[in-house]
Amino acid sequence: MSDNKAHVFLMECADFSEARVAKSFLESQGFHPHVRDEQLRSVAPHLGDALGKLILEIPEHEFLSASQALEKIEAPEVASPITDSEETQNLAKKSLWNSILGLIIVPVLCNVYSMVLGWRVLAREMPLSKKSKQRLVLAMFINAAAFYFWLTIGFKTVRSAFTL
């Protein structure tokens, strides 16, 4: 192995396991990486905090090829949005109807269920379709009105109606 001056920074590793995996991958690709202070860290792991972050280094002439090899395997995973927005639009519709039921017939329970359905729509459909957005906004306002009504004057009104 050549001296440390010929090596340049390639990547920062979260822990020793990640550094070993990255190093072994690069070695299998024909590169010559090393982890800065690897021997000291393996003998005295309690000094890890004092030594700072784990740095994977590579010979300067291998830098570009090694970084390209790492980029190929480290492509970020992007969650794809649900393409079938009908399902989420139906959930948004159920959310709206449950908020209306919570305002009129079954207080609080339907409103809470309406909010749960709304969260499901938000988790599944990004960006929101126009229908889903309209239904969720309307459900949100109806839920707010229902909670205000039932938690302030609604139960008093019902109780006074039954005590006559």
N, C-alpha and C positions, 0 to 999 in steps of 0.2 A: 504494500500500500504506500502511496506517495505521502509526502508531508501535508500538514493541515493547511498550509498557505496556498496550495494548489486547489483546495476545495472551496466551493461557494455554497451559500444557503440555497436549499431547494424547497424545503417545507418545514412547517412547525407542526409537531405532533402533540396530541392531547395527552397521551400516556405512552408508557414503554411498549405496551402491546401493539399500539398503532404504529409506532416507529419500527418495530421488528417486522411487522407485516409489510409495510411500505418498502423497507430495506430488502426484504426477501423477494418481493415482487420485482424490484429494480435489478437485483442480482440475477434473477431468472431471465431478465430481458438483456443481460450482458453488460449492465452498467456496474460501476464500482462505488456505491454509496457508503457512507458511514454515519453513525449517529455520534454527534459531538458528546464527549465524555461518557461514551457507552460503557467502557470497562469500569470506570469509577462508579457509575450508577448501578451496574450489576453487582459490584462488590459491596457498595455502601448505599443502598436505596434510601436510607434515612437522610442522605445529603441532597436528595432530589430538589427540595424547595430552595436550598442554598445555591444550587447550580442553575436554577432558572428553568426556562422551558426547554423541552426536547427539540433539538434542531437536527434535521436530516440534511446532510451535506453531500455534494457530488463533485467530482472533478470538473473544473471549469469548461473543458472542451466537450463534456457530456451533458452539460446543463440543458441545452435546448431540446435535445432528443429525449432526455429523461422527463422533463416537464411535460412534453407532448404525450409521452407514454402514460404519465399519471393522469393527465386531463382526459384521456380516453376512458379510463376506468372510473374516474370521479365525476362523470357527467351528472349534473343535478337531476333528481327525479322531480318532475312537475306533475302535480295531480291534474288529471284532465277533467274538465267540467262535464257534468252529466249531459249527454246529448239529447236525451229524452226529457224535455222540459214538461211534457204533459203530466208525468207523474208528480213532479213538484208543483205544477199549477193546480193539480187536484188536491195536494196537501194544503196549499195556500187557500183553496176554496173551502176545505174542511175547517181550516183555522178561522176563516171569516164566519162561517155558519156557527161554529162553536162559540165565538165571541158574541154573536147575536143571541144564541140560546142562553148564554151566561147573563146577558143583560135582561132578558125577558123571563125565562123559566127557572133554570137551575143556576143560582148565583155562585160565583167564585170557582166552583169545580170546572165548569165548562170554560171559564176564562183561563184558568191555569192550563187546561188541556189545549186550548187555542194557542197559548204562548209556546207550549212544547212543540206543537205542529209547526209553528212559525220558525222555531229554531231549526227544526229538521229541514225546512225549505232552505233556510240560509246556509246550512251546512252542505246541502247537496247541489244547489244551483248557483253557480257564479259564472258570469254576471246574471242577475235576476232578469227574467223576462218582464215585459211591461205588465202583463196580466198578474203575474205573481207579485210584483212590486205593489200594484194597486190594491190587490187583495190583502197583502200583509200590512200595508199602511192603514187601510180601513179597519182591519181587525185590531191593530194596535190602538187606534183611537176609540173604538167601541169597547175594548178591554179596559182602557183607562177610565172611560165613562162608567162602565159597569162596576169596576172596583170602587170608584168614588161613590156612586149611588148606593150600592149595597153595603159598603162599610161605613157610611155616614148616616143616611136616613132610611135606607131600604128595610133593614131589619126592624127598626123602630115602627115603621109604617105597617109592616106585616104583623108585628106583635100587637099593636094597637087595634088592628082590624079583627083579630081573634079574641080580644078581651072585651069587646062590646057586648 
